[in-house]
């Protein structure tokens, strides 16, 4: 995902959010949140108590890979992740660039019992309220596309709504942007969004700059159980894995075998 593509996504997301607000105001989501009284599930606790630490992802496509998996439905995929007891489920809710939707996240809750992360490009408080209303337990905040002030504001709102936050960084300069707190997980993207290269060593060095007690999640570029072991040995608690799983044969034992291979 080049810088230009990233800018396109953010520009489009701002247009989408503005349009959505013309239809449903924040007060609409506040009423849903109040009526649902949703039980909070902790992604942090789930990772800590898991024997795998995996945040398994549902992703149909990406800007760089026009098709990853359109064959398997969210229900099929989430059900298999549930059977393998992944620590959490990440659901892409961006439609234009990733082929996802909020409906995917809503459907996933019917078969998946552990915490669900809404993975999207959050650019407004509106999306934080929406995430809570549709049943997410955590949201993603990407330091590369948000200011320090936005990271703090969105994180504080998430805390108020009993949502956990996965903050994502890739470069040392982004460390000064990220908020700290007991409701925050710290994701490090192994993939450079500017040139697509994967560098575990960069992630490992960056993770060492975080507080020792921080829950550290390795994101992107994981292609084998050996990758998980290397990252685990270097202090990572969680592993967000999407494309690797989504390209596997859901009618075989591939995914189950992978979970067995990384079991602690």
C-alpha positions in Angstrom: 0.0 0.0 0.0 1.8 3.1 -1.2 1.6 6.5 0.4 -0.6 7.6 -2.4 -3.0 4.7 -1.9 -3.0 5.4 1.8 -4.0 9.0 1.1 -6.7 7.8 -1.3 -8.1 5.6 1.4 -8.1 8.3 4.1 -9.6 10.9 1.7 -12.4 8.4 0.7 -13.0 7.4 4.3 -13.6 11.1 5.3 -16.1 11.4 2.4 -17.9 8.2 3.5 -18.1 9.2 7.1 -19.5 12.6 6.2 -22.1 11.0 4.0 -23.1 8.5 6.8 -23.5 11.2 9.3 -26.2 12.8 7.0 -28.2 9.5 7.5 -27.4 8.4 11.0 -26.2 10.9 13.6 -24.0 9.9 16.6 -27.2 10.1 18.8 -28.5 7.1 16.8 -25.6 5.0 17.8 -25.7 6.3 21.4 -29.3 5.0 21.7 -28.3 1.6 20.3 -25.4 1.4 22.8 -27.6 2.3 25.7 -30.3 -0.2 24.7 -27.9 -3.1 24.0 -26.0 -3.0 27.3 -23.4 -5.1 25.5 -21.1 -7.3 27.6 -17.6 -6.1 27.2 -15.0 -8.7 26.2 -11.3 -8.0 26.7 -9.0 -8.7 23.7 -6.1 -8.0 26.1 -7.2 -10.6 28.5 -8.1 -13.1 25.8 -4.6 -12.8 24.3 -3.0 -13.2 27.8 -5.1 -16.3 28.5 -4.8 -17.8 25.0 -2.5 -20.7 24.1 -1.9 -19.1 20.7 -2.2 -15.3 20.9 -3.7 -15.1 17.4 -6.0 -12.4 16.2 -7.4 -14.2 13.2 -8.6 -11.9 10.4 -11.4 -12.0 7.8 -10.2 -10.1 4.7 -11.6 -10.5 1.1 -9.1 -8.3 -0.7 -6.6 -5.4 -0.3 -5.5 -2.5 -2.5 -2.4 -4.5 -3.5 -4.1 -7.9 -3.8 -7.4 -7.4 -5.7 -8.7 -10.8 -4.6 -7.6 -12.8 -1.6 -10.8 -14.8 -0.8 -14.3 -14.3 -2.1 -15.2 -17.9 -1.8 -15.7 -18.3 1.9 -18.3 -16.4 3.8 -17.8 -14.5 7.0 -19.8 -17.2 8.8 -17.6 -20.1 7.5 -14.4 -18.3 8.3 -15.4 -17.0 11.7 -16.8 -20.4 12.6 -13.4 -22.1 11.8 -11.5 -19.5 13.8 -13.9 -20.2 16.7 -13.3 -23.9 16.5 -9.5 -23.2 16.7 -10.0 -20.8 19.6 -8.1 -17.8 18.2 -7.7 -15.1 20.9 -9.6 -12.6 18.8 -11.2 -11.9 15.4 -10.3 -9.0 13.2 -13.0 -8.0 10.7 -12.2 -5.5 7.9 -15.2 -3.2 7.6 -13.9 -1.0 4.7 -15.8 -1.7 1.6 -14.2 0.1 -1.3 -10.6 -1.0 -0.7 -10.9 -4.2 1.3 -14.4 -5.6 0.3 -15.6 -5.7 3.9 -18.6 -4.2 5.7 -20.1 -3.6 9.1 -22.6 -6.4 8.3 -19.6 -8.8 8.3 -18.8 -7.8 11.8 -22.4 -8.1 12.9 -22.7 -11.6 11.4 -19.5 -12.8 12.9 -20.9 -12.3 16.4 -23.4 -15.1 15.8 -20.7 -17.8 15.5 -17.6 -16.2 17.1 -17.4 -15.9 20.9 -14.1 -14.2 21.7 -13.5 -10.4 21.3 -13.9 -8.9 17.9 -11.7 -6.1 16.5 -13.1 -3.6 14.1 -10.3 -3.1 11.6 -10.8 0.1 9.5 -9.3 3.5 9.0 -10.7 5.4 11.9 -10.7 9.2 11.1 -13.6 10.4 13.2 -15.2 9.9 16.6 -18.3 8.9 14.6 -16.7 5.6 13.7 -15.8 4.9 17.3 -19.5 5.2 18.3 -20.4 3.1 15.3 -17.9 0.4 16.2 -19.4 0.1 19.7 -23.0 0.1 18.3 -22.3 -2.8 15.9 -20.8 -4.9 18.6 -17.0 -4.5 18.3 -15.0 -4.9 21.4 -11.9 -3.1 20.1 -10.9 -0.7 17.4 -7.7 0.0 15.4 -6.0 3.4 15.4 -3.2 3.8 12.9 -0.5 6.3 13.9 0.6 6.8 10.3 -2.7 8.5 9.4 -3.6 10.2 12.7 -2.2 13.1 14.7 -1.2 12.8 18.3 -4.3 14.7 19.3 -6.6 12.5 17.3 -5.0 9.3 18.7 -5.6 10.7 22.2 -9.1 11.8 21.6 -10.3 8.6 19.9 -8.5 6.5 22.5 -10.2 8.4 25.4 -13.6 8.1 23.7 -13.0 4.3 23.3 -12.2 4.0 27.0 -15.5 5.9 27.8 -17.4 3.4 25.6 -15.6 0.4 27.1 -13.7 -0.4 23.9 -10.1 -1.5 23.8 -7.7 0.0 21.3 -5.1 -1.5 19.1 -2.7 1.3 18.2 -0.6 0.6 15.1 2.9 1.9 14.5 5.7 1.0 12.1 8.3 3.7 12.6 10.2 5.0 15.6 8.9 8.5 15.0 5.3 7.3 15.6 6.1 6.3 19.2 5.6 9.9 20.4 2.0 9.9 19.0 0.6 6.9 20.8 -1.4 7.0 24.0 -0.7 4.6 26.9 -3.3 3.0 29.1 -4.6 -0.3 30.4 -7.2 -0.5 27.6 -4.5 -0.3 24.8 -2.7 -2.9 22.8 0.4 -2.0 20.8 0.5 -3.3 17.3 3.6 -3.1 15.2 3.2 -3.5 11.5 5.9 -5.7 10.1 5.2 -4.4 6.6 6.4 -1.0 5.5 3.4 0.7 4.0 5.6 2.7 1.6 7.4 -0.1 -0.1 5.6 -3.3 1.0 8.8 -4.9 2.5 8.5 -7.0 5.6 11.1 -6.6 8.3 10.7 -8.5 11.6 14.0 -6.9 12.9 12.5 -3.5 12.6 9.4 -4.6 14.5 11.5 -6.3 17.2 13.7 -3.2 17.7 10.6 -1.0 17.9 8.8 -3.3 20.4 11.8 -2.9 22.7 11.0 0.8 23.0 7.6 0.0 24.4 7.0 -0.5 28.2 7.8 -4.0 29.3 4.2 -4.6 30.5 2.7 -3.5 27.1 0.7 -6.1 25.2 2.6 -6.3 21.9 0.9 -7.5 18.7 2.8 -8.3 15.5 0.8 -7.4 12.4 1.2 -8.4 8.7 3.7 -10.4 6.8 3.5 -13.6 9.0 3.7 -16.5 6.6 4.6 -19.5 8.8 4.5 -20.9 12.3 8.3 -20.3 12.4 7.6 -16.5 12.0 5.2 -16.7 15.0 7.9 -18.4 17.1 10.6 -15.9 16.2 8.3 -13.0 17.2 7.1 -14.7 20.3 10.7 -15.4 21.4 11.3 -11.6 21.0 8.5 -10.5 23.3 5.4 -10.4 21.2 2.2 -11.5 22.8 -0.2 -11.4 19.9 -0.1 -12.1 16.2 -2.6 -10.6 13.7 -2.8 -13.0 10.8 -5.1 -12.5 7.9 -3.9 -13.2 4.3 -2.1 -16.4 5.3 -5.3 -17.9 6.7 -7.6 -16.5 4.0 -5.5 -18.2 1.3 -5.7 -21.6 3.0 -8.2 -24.3 2.1 -11.1 -24.1 4.5 -12.2 -27.6 3.6 -8.8 -29.0 4.8 -6.9 -29.1 8.1 -4.5 -26.4 7.1 -5.7 -23.8 9.6 -6.1 -26.3 12.4 -2.6 -27.7 11.8 -1.2 -24.1 11.9 -2.8 -23.5 15.3 -1.4 -26.8 16.6 2.0 -25.8 15.4 2.0 -22.5 17.3 0.4 -23.7 20.5 2.3 -22.5 23.6 
